[in-house]
Amino acid sequence: MNKCSECLNILRPRLCAKVRTRARAFHSTAIRSYSTLDPRLRTQEGSPTAITNDPTVSERLEELQEGIAGLYPRLVPQHQSLSCRALSELYAALGSGESDDEKDVIIRGRVQSFRVAGSKLVFVDLVQDCHNVQGLCNFGRLNKVGVTIDAFKKFYRRIRRGDIFSFKGIPHRTNRGELSLIATELPQLLSPCLHHLPTDLQDKETRIRNRHTDFLVNPQAANVLRIRSDILQYLRQYLLKDGHVEVQTPILVDNAGGAIATPFSTSASELPDRKITLRIAPELWLKRLIIGGFDRVFEIGPSFRNEGLDLSHNPEFTTCEFYRAYSDLEELIAMTEDIFSGLVKHLIHDKDGMLSQFEVLKTALVTPFQRIEFVPAIEAAICCRLPDLQLPNADREISQIFEDRNIPLPTCRTLPRLLDHLSAVYLEPQCTAPTFITHHPECMSPLAKSYVDPVTHQCVSARAELFVNGQEIVNTYEEENSPFEQRRKFIDQLKNRDEGEESSLDERYLEALEWGLPPTGGWGCGIDRLCMLISGTNRIGDVLSFGTLRNVVALRHGH
């Protein structure tokens, strides 16, 4: 037995050396293979060469080939591991100059910066999920556990901003009050950053096309997505607590309804003869669920409209819609005020440092919100009465109002578009603080219940739109539940559709209404615009993980 032990002691170093040699050879071969396969690393003849358009990557690859074993290691489960946030919370009470020598902990994160003091002291700032911890590598301490001066120098000469490291050490609070980790082992490289990570990145196009880099360099860009996540969580929890059931409705449909818009078209291999469209709104599906006995439902998800792309519009967008039986317009307005004042209070409490629109947001804390009634407000602005909007020639008379006041006519001169443009000119600019525009003319809201207003004698809808900073945030109304009135309004909608716009009667929805839709209130909120408002951004691409459709397509094609 003793002889066997002696043999193992003699062979072990040689075996380990062979394993290390093979590991180095394996990783060196892998890097050479990567250099061969990556088209950026080839000459015109196709042979591997240095990266001509990014010399920093070429230099890093050469550096990594020089004897580093175990690149991109698998993560080993370790009970001492903590997130940077958990470490900060656990040792919040650690006093200046104090250490916890009893316990080694492990943190993992990306190198934000590092500093070398002399040749035997290295400071490494690690960041993980917006939380920073300083790592301190002292050669004098590491030498006691077998770290050689050559290994220590190799470590600090190869570390780069952006590298991801595992750092094991004891918690320590510096005399300046900064929480640090004094290394008890040489930090382990988990994943190198092959590119030079800039310290400043301001060009908007470069940022949006390289979002991963943008998030690393500009914390405020990542904060916008965190605010978005908080908004979604708040809306979801509010509705769940109020008894709503969260559902998912079809995205691929054969007849896109619920709004006036041009859909995207595609096809399905199982149904080659059928035209498939992406939904433009989930509304009609959600109301079918109300008919089916679900009194309160909501959905947070994407819709798609094959239309223009500008600072506040993207063909793919996210909405939150809820529907509740036996709710009237006043109840919907009160809920809207409660949702938004509560959301703002929540965000001011949790995300105060991330909010740049603080003064605008504070106006949402003052309820009730202002209201502007559509028809009286337009008549006051143009100093004359509107014609009877139910008459066949109403669109021509409204067009004359535009010409008399030198207001540019919209491209599409249907009655709904003309009235919507009057609202954009005269009403929406008044809505800096949260303001409801209410009781739109019936032709503007074909899915809403309508009635004849006793004062204006116009046929108006039981509808309200919430505007903040001149932008529409919420659209809410009492749902039309008469299959006969809904058919009439659908027919009028077809007459008023934009030129070239595809649309047809949704007979299946009309049939569903025949089963009886209870008096229902519907509510829809554009999540992207809400995030823009709260985060203080003026481009919709900034609140989307990877920008607008134009940016996503550019990413795919590499420009």
C-alpha positions as semicolon CSV with decimal commas, in nm:
position;residue;x (nm);y (nm);z (nm)
1;M;0,000;0,000;0,000
2;N;0,283;0,237;0,089
3;K;0,457;0,157;-0,241
4;C;0,137;0,238;-0,433
5;S;0,106;0,572;-0,254
6;E;0,471;0,652;-0,333
7;C;0,411;0,569;-0,701
8;L;0,102;0,789;-0,715
9;N;0,290;1,078;-0,554
10;I;0,561;1,043;-0,818
11;L;0,317;1,011;-1,112
12;R;0,058;1,271;-1,008
13;P;0,260;1,585;-1,103
14;R;0,349;1,430;-1,441
15;L;-0,013;1,332;-1,511
16;C;-0,141;1,676;-1,410
17;A;0,120;1,842;-1,628
18;K;0,005;1,633;-1,925
19;V;-0,358;1,728;-1,860
20;R;-0,267;2,097;-1,845
21;T;-0,062;2,065;-2,164
22;R;-0,350;1,897;-2,344
23;A;-0,596;2,160;-2,219
24;R;-0,371;2,438;-2,346
25;A;-0,334;2,259;-2,679
26;F;-0,712;2,209;-2,702
27;H;-0,791;2,577;-2,640
28;S;-0,515;2,691;-2,872
29;T;-0,658;2,466;-3,144
30;A;-1,010;2,596;-3,073
31;I;-0,895;2,956;-3,113
32;R;-0,715;2,873;-3,439
33;S;-1,029;2,698;-3,565
34;Y;-1,238;3,002;-3,471
35;S;-0,993;3,222;-3,659
36;T;-1,036;3,002;-3,964
37;L;-1,416;2,988;-3,952
38;D;-1,495;3,350;-3,865
39;P;-1,524;3,539;-4,198
40;R;-1,389;3,854;-4,034
41;L;-1,056;3,675;-3,972
42;R;-0,985;3,569;-4,331
43;T;-0,791;3,727;-4,609
44;Q;-0,949;3,750;-4,952
45;E;-0,799;3,407;-5,033
46;G;-0,979;3,259;-4,731
47;S;-0,675;3,179;-4,515
48;P;-0,677;3,274;-4,146
49;T;-0,511;3,600;-4,061
50;A;-0,531;3,876;-3,805
51;I;-0,846;4,085;-3,787
52;T;-0,768;4,380;-4,007
53;N;-1,075;4,584;-3,909
54;D;-1,039;4,528;-3,535
55;P;-0,677;4,480;-3,428
56;T;-0,773;4,462;-3,059
57;V;-0,952;4,130;-3,117
58;S;-0,654;3,991;-3,309
59;E;-0,418;4,091;-3,029
60;R;-0,646;3,940;-2,766
61;L;-0,672;3,611;-2,953
62;E;-0,295;3,586;-2,977
63;E;-0,268;3,667;-2,608
64;L;-0,521;3,399;-2,513
65;Q;-0,329;3,135;-2,708
66;E;-0,024;3,184;-2,489
67;G;-0,062;2,913;-2,231
68;I;-0,405;2,984;-2,082
69;A;-0,579;2,660;-1,993
70;G;-0,946;2,629;-1,910
71;L;-1,087;2,915;-2,115
72;Y;-1,466;2,941;-2,089
73;P;-1,486;2,692;-1,801
74;R;-1,809;2,536;-1,683
75;L;-1,943;2,696;-1,369
76;V;-1,888;2,482;-1,060
77;P;-2,169;2,509;-0,800
78;Q;-2,027;2,673;-0,487
79;H;-2,231;2,750;-0,178
80;Q;-2,019;3,057;-0,100
81;S;-2,122;3,237;-0,418
82;L;-2,323;3,559;-0,381
83;S;-2,445;3,823;-0,621
84;C;-2,288;4,167;-0,584
85;R;-2,620;4,297;-0,456
86;A;-2,654;4,018;-0,199
87;L;-2,297;4,079;-0,080
88;S;-2,368;4,451;-0,035
89;E;-2,686;4,378;0,160
90;L;-2,531;4,102;0,375
91;Y;-2,238;4,319;0,481
92;A;-2,414;4,655;0,499
93;A;-2,333;4,671;0,871
94;L;-1,961;4,600;0,827
95;G;-1,772;4,896;0,972
96;S;-1,488;5,092;0,811
97;G;-1,160;4,902;0,838
98;E;-1,338;4,580;0,940
99;S;-1,314;4,239;0,770
100;D;-1,497;3,909;0,804
101;D;-1,197;3,675;0,817
102;E;-1,417;3,381;0,910
103;K;-1,582;3,346;0,572
104;D;-1,472;3,323;0,211
105;V;-1,732;3,434;-0,043
106;I;-1,738;3,424;-0,422
107;I;-1,872;3,691;-0,652
108;R;-1,886;3,693;-1,029
109;G;-1,910;3,991;-1,254
110;R;-1,773;4,197;-1,539
111;V;-1,460;4,410;-1,500
112;Q;-1,567;4,773;-1,512
113;S;-1,218;4,903;-1,438
114;F;-0,892;4,794;-1,279
115;R;-0,586;4,964;-1,135
116;V;-0,238;4,827;-1,072
117;A;-0,049;4,978;-0,777
118;G;0,316;4,886;-0,811
119;S;0,366;4,523;-0,905
120;K;0,200;4,355;-0,610
121;L;-0,140;4,522;-0,565
122;V;-0,433;4,518;-0,808
123;F;-0,778;4,675;-0,763
124;V;-1,060;4,534;-0,977
125;D;-1,406;4,690;-0,995
126;L;-1,664;4,424;-1,077
127;V;-2,021;4,504;-1,182
128;Q;-2,311;4,261;-1,186
129;D;-2,670;4,364;-1,257
130;C;-2,598;4,733;-1,180
131;H;-2,424;4,658;-0,848
132;N;-2,051;4,718;-0,799
133;V;-1,800;4,552;-0,567
134;Q;-1,428;4,621;-0,552
135;G;-1,189;4,326;-0,558
136;L;-0,844;4,363;-0,402
137;C;-0,558;4,131;-0,508
138;N;-0,256;4,152;-0,278
139;F;0,038;3,941;-0,391
140;G;0,174;3,915;-0,036
141;R;-0,145;3,742;0,074
142;L;-0,184;3,529;-0,241
143;N;0,179;3,417;-0,228
144;K;0,103;3,244;0,103
145;V;-0,145;3,015;-0,076
146;G;0,099;2,924;-0,355
147;V;0,049;3,198;-0,615
148;T;0,384;3,274;-0,783
149;I;0,492;3,620;-0,889
150;D;0,486;3,506;-1,255
151;A;0,124;3,389;-1,224
152;F;0,030;3,716;-1,049
153;K;0,191;3,928;-1,322
154;K;0,028;3,720;-1,595
155;F;-0,308;3,783;-1,429
156;Y;-0,286;4,162;-1,415
157;R;-0,120;4,194;-1,756
158;R;-0,400;4,001;-1,925
159;I;-0,702;4,140;-1,743
160;R;-0,914;4,370;-1,960
161;R;-1,213;4,592;-1,909
162;G;-1,519;4,383;-2,000
163;D;-1,372;4,047;-1,892
164;I;-1,595;3,831;-1,672
165;F;-1,425;3,696;-1,358
166;S;-1,498;3,481;-1,056
167;F;-1,351;3,641;-0,746
168;K;-1,306;3,455;-0,416
169;G;-1,212;3,642;-0,100
170;I;-1,305;3,779;0,239
171;P;-1,537;4,081;0,277
172;H;-1,367;4,400;0,391
173;R;-1,480;4,759;0,433
174;T;-1,208;5,011;0,344
175;N;-1,134;5,316;0,557
176;R;-1,322;5,518;0,294
177;G;-1,628;5,302;0,350
178;E;-1,613;5,102;0,024
179;L;-1,710;4,736;0,045
180;S;-1,434;4,521;-0,101
181;L;-1,335;4,158;-0,136
182;I;-0,974;4,071;-0,046
183;A;-0,876;3,787;-0,277
184;T;-0,777;3,456;-0,117
185;E;-0,725;3,292;-0,457
186;L;-0,612;3,425;-0,792
187;P;-0,933;3,539;-0,969
188;Q;-1,059;3,301;-1,238
189;L;-1,135;3,424;-1,590
190;L;-1,480;3,293;-1,685
191;S;-1,523;3,466;-2,020
192;P;-1,285;3,713;-2,187
193;C;-1,405;4,023;-2,370
194;L;-1,234;4,000;-2,709
195;H;-1,323;4,355;-2,809
196;H;-1,211;4,685;-2,663
197;L;-1,499;4,799;-2,439
198;P;-1,524;5,178;-2,476
199;T;-1,578;5,405;-2,180
200;D;-1,797;5,640;-2,382
201;L;-2,055;5,566;-2,652
202;Q;-2,283;5,851;-2,762
203;D;-2,363;5,806;-3,133
204;K;-2,729;5,700;-3,140
205;E;-2,709;5,477;-3,446
206;T;-2,399;5,297;-3,319
207;R;-2,566;5,246;-2,982
208;I;-2,895;5,109;-3,114
209;R;-2,720;4,870;-3,355
210;N;-2,489;4,742;-3,082
211;R;-2,732;4,726;-2,793
212;H;-2,526;4,478;-2,591
213;T;-2,237;4,726;-2,594
214;D;-2,472;5,019;-2,531
215;F;-2,606;4,851;-2,214
216;L;-2,251;4,782;-2,090
217;V;-2,128;5,138;-2,149
218;N;-2,443;5,342;-2,075
219;P;-2,622;5,231;-1,757
220;Q;-2,908;5,472;-1,831
221;A;-2,996;5,267;-2,142
222;A;-3,026;4,953;-1,930
223;N;-3,225;5,148;-1,669
224;V;-3,494;5,222;-1,930
225;L;-3,555;4,849;-1,973
226;R;-3,564;4,803;-1,596
227;I;-3,826;5,077;-1,571
228;R;-4,022;4,902;-1,847
229;S;-4,009;4,577;-1,651
230;D;-4,136;4,755;-1,338
231;I;-4,424;4,911;-1,533
232;L;-4,532;4,574;-1,671
233;Q;-4,509;4,409;-1,329
234;Y;-4,713;4,686;-1,168
235;L;-4,991;4,669;-1,430
236;R;-5,002;4,290;-1,411
237;Q;-5,020;4,282;-1,031
238;Y;-5,282;4,559;-1,021
239;L;-5,511;4,371;-1,257
240;L;-5,456;4,033;-1,093
241;K;-5,541;4,178;-0,751
242;D;-5,856;4,329;-0,902
243;G;-5,978;3,985;-1,008
244;H;-5,876;3,988;-1,375
245;V;-5,764;3,665;-1,543
246;E;-5,452;3,695;-1,758
247;V;-5,495;3,528;-2,098
248;Q;-5,316;3,486;-2,429
249;T;-5,509;3,527;-2,752
250;P;-5,406;3,435;-3,109
251;I;-5,139;3,634;-3,289
252;L;-5,171;3,451;-3,622
253;V;-5,526;3,502;-3,753
254;D;-5,715;3,489;-4,080
255;N;-5,891;3,823;-4,036
256;A;-5,716;4,096;-3,837
257;G;-5,976;4,308;-3,657
258;G;-6,015;4,532;-3,355
259;A;-5,865;4,845;-3,513
260;I;-5,827;5,035;-3,839
261;A;-5,482;4,938;-3,967
262;T;-5,295;4,749;-4,239
263;P;-5,189;4,402;-4,119
264;F;-4,882;4,195;-4,200
265;S;-4,957;3,892;-4,418
266;T;-4,791;3,552;-4,415
267;S;-4,878;3,189;-4,484
268;A;-4,881;2,857;-4,303
269;S;-4,745;2,535;-4,453
270;E;-5,045;2,345;-4,313
271;L;-5,289;2,590;-4,476
272;P;-5,120;2,683;-4,805
273;D;-5,438;2,821;-4,963
274;R;-5,527;3,051;-4,673
275;K;-5,395;3,400;-4,618
276;I;-5,271;3,445;-4,260
277;T;-5,226;3,783;-4,095
278;L;-5,065;3,900;-3,773
279;R;-5,312;4,053;-3,534
280;I;-5,344;4,430;-3,520
281;A;-5,519;4,420;-3,180
282;P;-5,639;4,152;-2,934
283;E;-5,970;4,329;-2,863
284;L;-6,221;4,107;-3,043
285;W;-6,069;3,789;-2,896
286;L;-6,079;3,928;-2,543
287;K;-6,444;4,026;-2,579
288;R;-6,524;3,673;-2,695
289;L;-6,391;3,558;-2,357
290;I;-6,627;3,800;-2,182
291;I;-6,911;3,645;-2,382
292;G;-6,782;3,305;-2,267
293;G;-6,829;3,394;-1,901
294;F;-6,493;3,543;-1,800
295;D;-6,608;3,866;-1,639
296;R;-6,261;4,022;-1,617
297;V;-5,972;3,943;-1,852
298;F;-5,650;4,111;-1,959
299;E;-5,359;4,053;-2,192
300;I;-5,015;4,209;-2,215
301;G;-4,855;4,129;-2,548
302;P;-4,749;4,234;-2,897
303;S;-4,956;4,352;-3,191
304;F;-4,840;4,430;-3,544
305;R;-4,935;4,697;-3,797
306;N;-4,776;4,723;-4,139
307;E;-4,758;5,101;-4,133
308;G;-4,514;5,387;-4,081
309;L;-4,213;5,396;-3,853
310;D;-4,122;5,719;-3,672
311;L;-4,009;5,844;-3,331
312;S;-4,324;5,715;-3,158
313;H;-4,440;5,431;-3,387
314;N;-4,299;5,086;-3,460
315;P;-4,473;4,812;-3,662
316;E;-4,435;4,576;-3,366
317;F;-4,560;4,722;-3,038
318;T;-4,682;4,611;-2,695
319;T;-5,018;4,684;-2,539
320;C;-5,198;4,608;-2,217
321;E;-5,572;4,559;-2,266
322;F;-5,835;4,463;-2,012
323;Y;-6,209;4,408;-2,038
324;R;-6,454;4,391;-1,749
325;A;-6,823;4,316;-1,754
326;Y;-7,067;4,566;-1,603
327;S;-6,827;4,864;-1,606
328;D;-6,925;5,204;-1,745
329;L;-6,711;5,491;-1,869
330;E;-6,692;5,671;-1,534
331;E;-6,564;5,355;-1,366
332;L;-6,302;5,311;-1,640
333;I;-6,186;5,671;-1,600
334;A;-6,161;5,630;-1,221
335;M;-5,959;5,308;-1,269
336;T;-5,726;5,485;-1,511
337;E;-5,658;5,760;-1,259
338;D;-5,599;5,503;-0,985
339;I;-5,364;5,295;-1,202
340;F;-5,150;5,588;-1,309
341;S;-5,128;5,771;-0,980
342;G;-5,038;5,440;-0,811
343;L;-4,782;5,354;-1,079
344;V;-4,611;5,692;-1,046
345;K;-4,598;5,664;-0,666
346;H;-4,448;5,316;-0,699
347;L;-4,181;5,428;-0,948
348;I;-4,090;5,743;-0,757
349;H;-4,037;5,528;-0,448
350;D;-3,839;5,249;-0,620
351;K;-3,674;5,415;-0,921
352;D;-3,635;5,778;-0,821
353;G;-3,275;5,801;-0,940
354;M;-3,370;5,669;-1,285
355;L;-3,657;5,910;-1,354
356;S;-3,579;6,221;-1,559
357;Q;-3,942;6,330;-1,610
358;F;-4,005;6,387;-1,240
359;E;-4,201;6,713;-1,273
360;V;-4,430;6,572;-1,543
361;L;-4,487;6,255;-1,345
362;K;-4,586;6,446;-1,033
363;T;-4,889;6,579;-1,220
364;A;-5,021;6,222;-1,234
365;L;-5,045;6,226;-0,854
366;V;-5,316;6,493;-0,867
367;T;-5,656;6,337;-0,933
368;P;-5,908;6,372;-1,082
369;F;-5,739;6,440;-1,414
370;Q;-5,857;6,723;-1,638
371;R;-6,121;6,651;-1,903
372;I;-6,187;6,798;-2,246
373;E;-6,511;6,709;-2,423
374;F;-6,434;6,660;-2,792
375;V;-6,717;6,838;-2,980
376;P;-6,763;7,147;-2,754
377;A;-6,384;7,196;-2,734
378;I;-6,339;7,180;-3,113
379;E;-6,629;7,420;-3,167
380;A;-6,481;7,662;-2,914
381;A;-6,142;7,644;-3,088
382;I;-6,275;7,708;-3,442
383;C;-6,545;7,954;-3,325
384;C;-6,827;7,783;-3,512
385;R;-7,058;7,483;-3,485
386;L;-6,965;7,153;-3,645
387;P;-7,206;7,020;-3,908
388;D;-7,424;6,719;-3,833
389;L;-7,161;6,449;-3,851
390;Q;-7,416;6,183;-3,944
391;L;-7,493;6,351;-4,278
392;P;-7,339;6,206;-4,599
393;N;-7,162;6,534;-4,688
394;A;-7,012;6,592;-4,340
395;D;-6,660;6,517;-4,467
396;R;-6,685;6,795;-4,729
397;E;-6,806;7,047;-4,472
398;I;-6,522;6,954;-4,233
399;S;-6,274;6,988;-4,522
400;Q;-6,406;7,340;-4,578
401;I;-6,322;7,423;-4,214
402;F;-5,963;7,320;-4,286
403;E;-5,946;7,539;-4,597
404;D;-6,105;7,840;-4,424
405;R;-5,841;7,826;-4,151
406;N;-5,543;7,732;-4,371
407;I;-5,498;7,403;-4,191
408;P;-5,316;7,145;-4,410
409;L;-5,552;6,863;-4,502
410;P;-5,447;6,508;-4,411
411;T;-5,352;6,276;-4,694
412;C;-5,659;6,063;-4,636
413;R;-5,967;6,285;-4,614
414;T;-6,219;6,048;-4,460
415;L;-6,438;6,193;-4,186
416;P;-6,263;6,005;-3,900
417;R;-5,921;6,118;-4,025
418;L;-6,033;6,480;-4,060
419;L;-6,176;6,487;-3,707
420;D;-5,868;6,316;-3,566
421;H;-5,652;6,582;-3,731
422;L;-5,861;6,861;-3,577
423;S;-5,802;6,699;-3,238
424;A;-5,427;6,688;-3,305
425;V;-5,427;7,059;-3,394
426;Y;-5,656;7,200;-3,125
427;L;-5,701;6,955;-2,836
428;E;-5,393;6,739;-2,789
429;P;-5,152;7,034;-2,741
430;Q;-5,358;7,131;-2,434
431;C;-5,283;6,794;-2,272
432;T;-4,948;6,845;-2,102
433;A;-5,075;6,731;-1,763
434;P;-5,280;6,407;-1,767
435;T;-5,602;6,495;-1,953
436;F;-5,895;6,292;-2,083
437;I;-6,042;6,380;-2,421
438;T;-6,394;6,239;-2,403
439;H;-6,704;6,164;-2,612
440;H;-6,556;6,148;-2,959
441;P;-6,790;6,148;-3,260
442;E;-6,931;5,802;-3,329
443;C;-6,747;5,757;-3,661
444;M;-6,412;5,771;-3,475
445;S;-6,499;5,477;-3,247
446;P;-6,678;5,197;-3,436
447;L;-6,638;4,946;-3,151
448;A;-6,775;5,177;-2,879
449;K;-7,132;5,233;-2,765
450;S;-7,273;5,565;-2,878
451;Y;-7,560;5,801;-2,800
452;V;-7,691;6,143;-2,900
453;D;-7,544;6,413;-2,681
454;P;-7,832;6,629;-2,544
455;V;-7,624;6,949;-2,562
456;T;-7,442;6,924;-2,898
457;H;-7,702;6,695;-3,060
458;Q;-7,415;6,500;-3,216
459;C;-7,393;6,121;-3,205
460;V;-7,093;6,059;-2,980
461;S;-6,924;5,755;-2,827
462;A;-6,891;5,664;-2,459
463;R;-6,513;5,692;-2,490
464;A;-6,215;5,862;-2,327
465;E;-5,852;5,895;-2,432
466;L;-5,584;5,983;-2,177
467;F;-5,314;6,217;-2,307
468;V;-4,997;6,320;-2,125
469;N;-4,740;6,557;-2,276
470;G;-4,952;6,565;-2,591
471;Q;-4,922;6,186;-2,641
472;E;-5,207;5,935;-2,626
473;I;-5,142;5,682;-2,349
474;V;-5,480;5,514;-2,288
475;N;-5,793;5,452;-2,493
476;T;-6,100;5,333;-2,303
477;Y;-6,471;5,301;-2,380
478;E;-6,794;5,119;-2,322
479;E;-6,807;4,833;-2,573
480;E;-7,079;4,810;-2,834
481;N;-7,269;4,491;-2,745
482;S;-7,558;4,507;-2,992
483;P;-7,483;4,281;-3,294
484;F;-7,717;4,500;-3,504
485;E;-7,551;4,831;-3,413
486;Q;-7,208;4,674;-3,444
487;R;-7,289;4,554;-3,797
488;R;-7,401;4,905;-3,893
489;K;-7,084;5,057;-3,749
490;F;-6,864;4,800;-3,925
491;I;-7,033;4,892;-4,256
492;D;-6,973;5,263;-4,188
493;Q;-6,612;5,182;-4,100
494;L;-6,567;5,012;-4,438
495;K;-6,698;5,325;-4,611
496;N;-6,450;5,539;-4,417
497;R;-6,145;5,315;-4,457
498;D;-5,825;5,463;-4,600
499;E;-5,756;5,420;-4,969
500;G;-5,587;5,086;-5,036
501;E;-5,663;4,957;-4,686
502;E;-5,786;4,598;-4,669
503;S;-6,088;4,542;-4,446
504;S;-6,395;4,323;-4,427
505;L;-6,688;4,251;-4,198
506;D;-6,593;4,013;-3,918
507;E;-6,899;3,791;-3,942
508;R;-6,770;3,548;-3,680
509;Y;-6,739;3,827;-3,422
510;L;-7,089;3,950;-3,508
511;E;-7,216;3,596;-3,460
512;A;-7,040;3,578;-3,123
513;L;-7,221;3,899;-3,017
514;E;-7,552;3,721;-3,085
515;W;-7,480;3,501;-2,782
516;G;-7,492;3,810;-2,561
517;L;-7,206;4,036;-2,457
518;P;-7,286;4,191;-2,119
519;P;-7,237;4,568;-2,085
520;T;-6,858;4,579;-2,087
521;G;-6,585;4,834;-2,039
522;G;-6,263;4,803;-2,239
523;W;-5,924;4,963;-2,173
524;G;-5,605;4,971;-2,377
525;C;-5,263;5,120;-2,300
526;G;-4,962;5,149;-2,531
527;I;-4,678;5,016;-2,318
528;D;-4,404;5,157;-2,539
529;R;-4,537;5,514;-2,523
530;L;-4,596;5,482;-2,150
531;C;-4,234;5,375;-2,105
532;M;-4,119;5,667;-2,319
533;L;-4,316;5,909;-2,102
534;I;-4,194;5,774;-1,770
535;S;-3,830;5,719;-1,870
536;G;-3,807;6,059;-2,042
537;T;-3,695;5,921;-2,379
538;N;-3,821;6,069;-2,706
539;R;-3,755;5,771;-2,936
540;I;-3,956;5,451;-2,924
541;G;-3,642;5,255;-3,013
542;D;-3,491;5,348;-2,676
543;V;-3,761;5,158;-2,482
544;L;-3,735;4,845;-2,700
545;S;-3,467;4,588;-2,620
546;F;-3,317;4,600;-2,969
547;G;-3,470;4,910;-3,120
548;T;-3,725;4,945;-3,398
549;L;-3,786;4,717;-3,695
550;R;-3,533;4,918;-3,896
551;N;-3,265;4,853;-3,634
552;V;-3,347;4,483;-3,605
553;V;-3,329;4,433;-3,983
554;A;-3,000;4,624;-3,994
555;L;-2,860;4,392;-3,724
556;R;-2,949;4,088;-3,932
557;H;-2,776;4,226;-4,241
558;G;-2,478;4,369;-4,058
559;H;-2,516;4,740;-4,128
